[in-house]
């Protein structure tokens, strides 16, 4: 019997090569899939923080204009312009010279929160800018939303007061007169005080002249409940100028 060496064995050779090729392709695809999976864990897609177009600030920016040295107070409003509740988590200050208090922690749609703030410009000169960053979120947010509120001012101490601090004896009636003068280097021809007020306590404030203010403390009318107060004087010349003076209440001996 003669055996053909090229019989069944010769026909199976291409089948083996094809099987090896299919196996190799499957191995490569499997390896790539595993690599992509690993990369997905190691380098997750960058999910950006949600933009905050649902919480707006009014006004924005806040411009004090030209002011003097001292403590200056104002406020702005945060308004929810979305259709869902917003939670106010925290507020970040850009400068330790500023403080802020917010009237609410959660805003329903169309609700507003009053934000009372102050900046202390003592020792500052020229353009000044501070900012507050409000962190908030709504249900379903991946990250916190940010709302930045900018406050600008021009600190120009062109007006000086005859005293730097007002002192009263707690429980004793007395009056203090403060005169204001323009710096020699300024081009102000005439000072004009438009209004003056103290932030609480039993004080009477009277504008005596265009450059003179009298502050009277009467304990019979209203006892001072704080150790410190502040007198704010508004000028119409120079226009929009504000000067602030501290008031110290001294305890009786």
Number of C-alpha atoms within 10 A of each C-alpha: 3 4 6 9 8 8 9 9 9 11 10 10 10 10 11 10 11 11 10 12 12 10 11 12 11 12 12 11 11 12 12 12 12 12 11 13 12 12 12 11 9 9 10 9 9 6 8 8 12 13 12 16 12 18 23 18 20 14 13 13 14 19 13 18 15 19 26 23 21 21 20 19 15 12 15 18 17 22 20 23 18 17 10 13 17 22 17 21 13 11 17 12 15 13 13 9 13 18 14 16 12 17 11 14 12 18 20 15 16 13 15 20 18 15 16 15 16 15 20 17 20 14 10 15 15 11 12 13 14 17 17 20 16 21 18 22 21 17 9 6 11 12 15 18 21 19 20 17 20 17 16 16 20 19 23 17 22 20 21 15 16 11 12 11 14 19 14 18 15 21 17 14 15 15 15 14 16 17 15 18 15 18 12 9 7 11 10 14 8 11 19 17 22 17 16 20 18 19 12 14 17 17 22 14 18 15 19 13 13 17 18 18 20 16 19 16 23 18 17 10 11 13 15 18 12 11 11 16 17 19 21 19 18 20 21 14 15 20 15 13 23 26 22 25 19 17 18 17 18 14 11 9 5
